[in-house]
């Protein structure tokens, strides 16, 4: 059973989000009842991952409207804002527009957020033009948000299937039943989606087929999504894995005896080292340039040098055909605090024997520490752009896209016709 970052029920309306800032040390779900609370969850990165961001934004609007409708009917029908929205489709339309405009400013790089907003706005306008009452429009919006949640899970499983089959076919061209070892970056699993994952979904698929030898996850500075979240998911699913620092990847690829090949059993099972680096995507331009977590670009460069596959795994909706290349993608820059401070669990002990510090109730304490000196200047872009030239394949729920022979870029617009 995979982890769930989003818990939603329609009746009674309830949305709870797993606070990923506290993982892996505390598992805390926080209730979201308004659009503003949904915005805060996304902005503060309590929820992250492009698919999950779009879903949480949509569901926060849905549950906000559901609760307004519930309050109007059963609790406080005299509330002026609730009364105007429920009584007037025009006021409801204005509220939806204002809410969506606010939500899309929370994380500007993730295309899923913009596409989810666009979808909900189109539904609002269509149903308004057809003369539906506010209650009926709200039900249509809730239907759409729930469908996004359900579709994402199915899409993730298809991404995993297509990616797993692609890699198996590629390695079997060299050696039948060859085992596969991969590196992944950031967190692209069930914590970043509605469940299962994109890049991590491919790893899960390979593991379920008995074809995964080992998975390496980078710590993913500065926010440590790899060490906090991906390592947590891999351990949870009992997938053979090792955590490495971001700066260790080139050394790992060049090593003649990486950790997963040091046992005689592993060496006899396969002669390969690392087969591929698999990453997710927050936005993909129509030529294949990909915006993903900072550090992805340098992984693609080292994959190219060492002659291994570099695979991008993302939902189809992450492909933005309105953008010609990565030069047109806005890169979010975040607070210097994410670089300057590190959060974790204080421990006491020495010699490899440590105990976590707990409060009087027995709950693990999470604390924050400063690493660099005060006054140091910090640059903290959240994403970088990997040129299409460095990408071997883009895996979506619709299939695997590869570049034509001798061509440096993808033609995704033509491929999708």
C-alpha positions as MATLAB code, in Angstrom:
seq = 'XXXXXXXXXXXXXXXXXXXXXXXXXXXXXXXXXXXXXXXXXXXXXXXXXXXXXXXXXXXXXXXXXXXXXXXXXXXXXXXXXXXXXXXXXXXXXXXXXXXXXXXXXXXXXXXXXXXXXXXXXXXXXXXXXXXXXXXXXXXXXXXXXXXXXXXXXXXXXXXXXXXXXXXXXXXXXXXXXXXXXXXXXXXXXXXXXXXXXXXXXXXXXXXXXXXXXXXXXXXXXXXXXXXXXXXXXXXXXXXXXXXXXXXXXXXXXXXXXXXXXXXXXXXXXXXXXXXXXXXXXXXXXXXXXXXXXXXXXXXXXXXXXXXXXXXXXXXXXXXXXXXXXXXXXXXXXXXXXXXXXXXXXXXXXXXXXXXXXXXXXXXXXXXXXXXXXXXXXXXXXXXXXXXXXXXXXXXXXXXXXXXXXXXXXXXXXXXXX';
ca = [
       0.000    0.000    0.000;
       1.484    3.345   -1.068;
       1.402    6.513    1.002;
      -1.366    9.085    0.512;
      -0.644   12.806    0.549;
      -4.233   13.875   -0.252;
      -7.307   12.641    1.647;
     -10.643   13.826    0.261;
     -14.229   12.840    0.969;
     -17.207   14.294   -0.806;
     -19.858   13.708    1.838;
     -19.290   15.210    4.273;
     -16.883   17.518    2.421;
     -13.385   17.110    3.814;
      -9.876   17.715    2.481;
      -6.772   16.799    4.472;
      -3.203   17.283    3.277;
      -0.154   15.454    4.598;
       2.313   18.072    5.836;
       5.437   16.959    3.982;
       7.637   19.456    5.807;
       7.409   17.190    8.854;
       8.219   13.944    7.038;
       9.711   11.463    7.615;
       9.684   12.123   11.371;
       6.050   13.112   11.909;
       2.931   12.120    9.991;
       0.478   14.992   10.320;
      -2.564   15.660    8.145;
      -3.856   19.239    8.080;
      -7.435   20.145    7.257;
      -8.093   22.466    4.314;
     -11.478   24.200    4.259;
     -10.829   27.329    2.186;
      -9.065   28.454   -0.962;
      -6.626   30.477    1.157;
      -5.671   27.412    3.172;
      -5.109   25.494   -0.068;
      -2.913   28.337   -1.326;
      -0.890   28.288    1.903;
      -0.353   24.522    1.718;
       1.060   24.885   -1.803;
       3.073   28.062   -1.216;
       4.678   26.729    1.962;
       5.450   23.416    0.204;
       3.515   21.363    2.718;
       2.263   19.758   -0.474;
       4.529   19.694   -3.544;
       4.946   17.948   -6.855;
       3.289   19.373   -9.974;
       0.411   16.833  -10.169;
      -0.418   17.147   -6.460;
      -0.320   20.945   -6.611;
      -2.948   21.063   -9.358;
      -5.163   18.580   -7.529;
      -4.944   20.323   -4.150;
      -5.709   23.700   -5.726;
      -8.802   22.252   -7.422;
      -9.998   20.386   -4.348;
      -9.463   23.399   -2.080;
     -11.824   25.407   -4.279;
     -14.267   22.500   -4.392;
     -14.366   21.974   -0.633;
     -14.575   25.737    0.008;
     -17.674   25.921   -2.190;
     -19.145   22.741   -0.716;
     -18.791   24.110    2.802;
     -20.281   27.446    1.770;
     -23.262   25.576    0.356;
     -23.503   23.492    3.535;
     -23.301   26.594    5.736;
     -25.965   28.364    3.678;
     -28.311   25.407    3.959;
     -27.753   24.213    7.507;
     -25.760   26.621    9.628;
     -25.799   30.342    8.892;
     -27.949   31.331    5.931;
     -27.511   35.015    6.816;
     -23.750   35.142    6.103;
     -23.542   37.904    3.427;
     -20.726   36.348    1.360;
     -22.250   32.891    1.400;
     -25.684   34.300    0.626;
     -24.444   36.242   -2.416;
     -22.440   33.327   -3.854;
     -25.192   30.745   -3.406;
     -27.991   33.063   -4.504;
     -26.287   34.602   -7.534;
     -24.486   32.592  -10.259;
     -22.827   35.863  -11.295;
     -21.346   36.292   -7.810;
     -20.272   32.651   -7.808;
     -18.530   33.144  -11.140;
     -16.676   36.179   -9.764;
     -15.641   34.223   -6.660;
     -14.296   31.339   -8.761;
     -12.303   33.723  -10.975;
     -10.809   35.509   -7.975;
      -9.967   32.199   -6.288;
      -8.281   30.709   -9.350;
      -6.276   33.891   -9.973;
      -4.999   33.650   -6.412;
      -4.206   29.931   -6.505;
      -2.106   30.072   -9.682;
       0.300   32.535   -8.043;
       1.285   29.986   -5.386;
       3.835   28.082   -7.576;
       4.309   29.692  -11.031;
       6.449   26.983  -12.691;
       4.071   23.998  -12.400;
       1.906   23.846  -15.538;
      -0.547   21.412  -13.894;
      -1.755   24.208  -11.639;
      -2.524   26.468  -14.596;
      -4.238   23.718  -16.583;
      -6.392   22.699  -13.630;
      -7.387   26.341  -13.159;
      -8.177   26.678  -16.861;
     -10.368   23.567  -16.751;
     -12.366   24.762  -13.752;
     -12.854   28.199  -15.270;
     -14.098   26.733  -18.557;
     -16.646   24.652  -16.647;
     -17.783   27.675  -14.649;
     -18.301   29.789  -17.768;
     -20.042   27.002  -19.693;
     -22.515   26.193  -16.945;
     -23.118   29.888  -16.242;
     -23.934   30.517  -19.914;
     -26.332   27.570  -19.875;
     -28.235   29.209  -17.033;
     -27.477   26.779  -14.217;
     -28.034   27.821  -10.624;
     -25.102   28.247   -8.235;
     -25.748   24.895   -6.548;
     -25.588   23.087   -9.891;
     -22.412   24.892  -10.965;
     -20.765   23.972   -7.668;
     -21.620   20.301   -8.219;
     -20.052   20.433  -11.686;
     -16.866   21.959  -10.259;
     -16.683   19.331   -7.537;
     -17.176   16.591  -10.158;
     -14.254   17.994  -12.163;
     -11.924   18.251   -9.158;
     -12.698   14.690   -8.069;
     -12.105   13.434  -11.611;
      -8.666   15.096  -11.614;
      -7.815   13.175   -8.440;
      -9.026    9.858   -9.857;
      -7.499   10.332  -13.311;
      -4.092   11.223  -11.904;
      -3.791    7.893  -10.102;
      -4.644    5.955  -13.263;
      -2.270    8.126  -15.305;
       0.543    7.458  -12.829;
       0.130    3.710  -13.162;
       0.226    3.978  -16.950;
       3.366    6.126  -16.783;
       4.964    3.446  -14.635;
       3.920    0.708  -17.049;
       5.130    2.507  -20.190;
       8.408    3.544  -18.571;
       9.086    0.096  -17.178;
       8.420   -1.575  -20.521;
      10.606    0.977  -22.321;
      13.621    0.342  -20.095;
      13.192   -3.428  -20.134;
      13.090   -3.440  -23.933;
      16.181   -1.228  -24.136;
      18.296   -3.393  -21.834;
      17.094   -6.661  -23.384;
      18.493   -5.496  -26.702;
      21.849   -6.039  -24.958;
      21.136   -8.940  -22.604;
      17.964  -10.927  -21.918;
      16.583  -10.612  -18.369;
      19.199   -8.002  -17.526;
      18.447   -6.339  -14.198;
      18.011   -2.582  -14.004;
      19.470   -0.041  -11.569;
      18.444    3.610  -11.637;
      18.994    7.000  -10.048;
      16.128    9.373   -9.297;
      16.054   12.997   -8.144;
      13.694   14.932   -5.871;
      10.397   13.208   -5.020;
       8.071   12.007   -7.762;
       6.141    9.336   -5.899;
       2.778    9.042   -4.195;
       3.650   12.085   -2.074;
       3.958   14.257   -5.199;
       0.834   12.920   -6.924;
      -2.518   11.370   -6.067;
      -0.675    8.065   -5.655;
       1.974    5.722   -7.138;
       4.079    8.430   -8.799;
       5.675    9.343  -12.124;
       9.441    8.702  -12.127;
       9.036    6.757   -8.903;
       6.081    5.023  -10.545;
       8.489    3.591  -13.137;
      10.718    2.370  -10.318;
       7.703    0.780   -8.619;
       6.713   -0.900  -11.890;
      10.204   -2.334  -12.421;
      10.240   -3.572   -8.828;
       6.843   -5.262   -9.224;
       8.108   -7.066  -12.347;
      11.188   -8.299  -10.502;
      13.460   -6.336  -12.845;
      14.748   -3.650  -10.473;
      18.105   -4.409   -8.919;
      18.619   -1.116   -7.082;
      17.373    2.470   -6.883;
      19.511    5.429   -5.813;
      17.865    8.659   -4.685;
      19.669   11.977   -4.409;
      19.142   14.013   -1.250;
      17.945   16.944   -3.436;
      19.182   20.096   -1.776;
      18.190   22.574   -0.596;
      14.844   21.171    0.573;
      15.961   17.536    0.797;
      12.900   16.058   -0.904;
      15.000   13.039   -1.833;
      16.342   12.260    1.622;
      13.132   13.174    3.446;
      10.482   11.892    1.038;
      11.804    9.577   -1.677;
      13.956    7.598    0.755;
      10.867    7.369    2.983;
       8.718    6.007    0.136;
      11.362    3.521   -1.003;
      11.750    2.180    2.537;
       7.973    2.063    2.967;
       7.626   -0.077   -0.184;
      10.682   -2.207    0.686;
      12.406   -1.292   -2.586;
      16.196   -1.919   -2.510;
      17.666    1.561   -2.385;
      20.515    3.821   -1.323;
      20.557    7.542   -0.522;
      23.380    9.623   -2.017;
      24.328   13.308   -1.970;
      23.604   15.340   -5.099;
      27.338   15.719   -5.689;
      27.963   11.947   -5.722;
      26.166   11.043   -8.963;
      29.122   11.367  -11.339;
      31.291    9.351   -8.972;
      28.615    6.662   -8.769;
      28.307    6.423  -12.557;
      32.062    6.148  -13.006;
      32.582    3.612  -10.218;
      33.524    0.070  -11.237;
      31.980   -1.291   -8.051;
      28.982    0.822   -6.978;
      27.322   -0.301   -3.722;
      24.637   -2.439   -5.364;
      27.265   -4.520   -7.226;
      29.465   -5.308   -4.248;
      27.660   -8.501   -3.256;
      28.477  -11.638   -5.238;
      24.742  -12.272   -5.720;
      24.247   -8.885   -7.376;
      27.255   -9.317   -9.646;
      26.042  -12.720  -10.793;
      22.568  -11.367  -11.489;
      23.722   -8.652  -13.871;
      26.827   -7.157  -15.394;
      25.504   -3.634  -15.642;
      26.023   -0.624  -13.434;
      23.433    2.173  -13.613;
      20.932    1.864  -16.477;
      19.166    5.217  -16.305;
      18.476    8.428  -14.449;
      14.718    8.974  -14.149;
      13.229   12.335  -13.151;
       9.871   14.068  -13.128;
       8.853   17.393  -14.665;
       6.964   20.502  -13.642;
       6.661   21.791  -17.199;
       7.779   20.534  -20.612;
       7.923   22.846  -23.633;
       6.874   21.612  -27.053;
      10.490   21.013  -28.119;
      11.061   18.818  -25.047;
      13.026   21.253  -22.864;
      12.070   20.331  -19.313;
      11.707   22.358  -16.124;
      12.281   20.203  -13.073;
      13.755   20.412   -9.588;
      17.044   22.286   -9.394;
      19.913   19.890  -10.015;
      18.184   17.986  -12.819;
      20.207   19.717  -15.547;
      23.543   18.627  -14.106;
      22.259   15.043  -13.828;
      21.351   15.098  -17.522;
      24.836   16.313  -18.419;
      26.531   13.532  -16.469;
      24.120   10.926  -17.903;
      25.029   12.064  -21.412;
      28.758   11.859  -20.655;
      28.462    8.349  -19.223;
      26.183    7.121  -22.007;
      23.152    6.133  -19.943;
      19.462    6.854  -20.479;
      18.057   10.104  -19.107;
      14.288    9.764  -18.855;
      11.645   12.358  -17.994;
       8.377   10.963  -16.594;
       5.350   13.230  -16.316;
       1.606   13.388  -16.962;
       0.587   14.404  -20.461;
      -0.776   17.662  -19.074;
       2.759   18.692  -18.057;
       3.530   19.228  -21.752;
       2.812   22.887  -22.498;
       2.425   23.253  -26.251;
       2.026   27.026  -25.901;
       5.711   27.275  -24.959;
       8.264   26.904  -27.734;
      11.302   26.152  -25.572;
      12.636   26.194  -22.043;
      13.652   29.830  -22.454;
       9.969   30.745  -22.091;
       9.443   28.910  -18.794;
       9.283   31.074  -15.669;
      11.628   29.794  -12.961;
      10.396   30.268   -9.409;
      12.939   31.666   -6.947;
      12.354   30.882   -3.303;
      13.438   32.174    0.094;
      17.095   32.067    1.137;
      15.910   30.389    4.351;
      15.584   27.083    2.487;
      19.336   27.140    1.834;
      20.488   28.716    5.088;
      18.480   26.527    7.472;
      18.082   22.752    7.727;
      15.295   21.031    9.653;
      15.665   17.680   11.360;
      15.369   15.677   14.543;
      17.840   16.442   17.365;
      19.641   13.345   18.662;
      21.771   12.457   21.658;
      24.466    9.803   21.800;
      27.746    8.937   20.132;
      29.616    6.152   18.342;
      26.770    5.341   15.979;
      24.256    4.959   18.796;
      21.806    7.828   18.786;
      18.413    8.431   20.322;
      15.922   10.965   19.001;
      14.996   13.794   21.335;
      11.322   13.792   22.323;
       9.088   16.197   24.219;
       7.289   15.414   27.476;
       4.450   13.680   25.626;
       6.866   11.383   23.807;
       6.499   13.152   20.464;
       9.623   13.507   18.316;
      10.928   17.083   18.219;
      11.732   18.691   14.864;
      14.171   21.590   15.058;
      15.816   24.018   12.650;
      19.520   24.888   12.518;
      21.564   27.458   10.593;
      24.458   26.126    8.483;
      26.274   29.063    6.761;
      27.390   32.287    8.485;
      24.999   35.174    8.934;
      25.051   37.695    6.115;
      26.042   35.293    3.321;
      24.316   36.002    0.003;
      22.073   33.218   -1.286;
      20.562   32.372   -4.676;
      17.759   29.800   -4.557;
      16.078   28.951   -7.891;
      13.641   26.106   -7.322;
      13.965   24.651  -10.830;
      16.333   24.454  -13.778;
      15.828   23.737  -17.479;
      17.191   20.552  -19.029;
      17.635   20.934  -22.819;
      15.820   18.366  -24.952;
      19.150   17.370  -26.489;
      20.106   15.683  -23.205;
      16.822   13.774  -22.773;
      16.549   10.192  -24.059;
      12.778    9.856  -23.742;
       9.693   11.515  -22.275;
       7.256    9.058  -20.693;
       3.579    9.989  -20.250;
       0.408    8.009  -19.633;
      -0.156    8.084  -23.398;
       3.167    6.427  -24.199;
       6.875    7.111  -24.691;
       8.148    9.948  -26.885;
      11.611    9.731  -28.417;
      13.479   12.103  -30.721;
      13.890   11.252  -34.393;
      17.293    9.883  -35.384;
      19.897   12.648  -35.556;
      17.508   15.318  -34.220;
      18.340   17.244  -31.031;
      14.799   18.261  -30.067;
      11.431   16.581  -29.686;
       8.509   17.561  -31.897;
       5.829   17.009  -29.284;
       3.206   19.034  -31.111;
       3.437   16.734  -34.131;
       3.739   13.623  -31.962;
       0.479   14.467  -30.233;
      -1.546   14.946  -33.422;
];
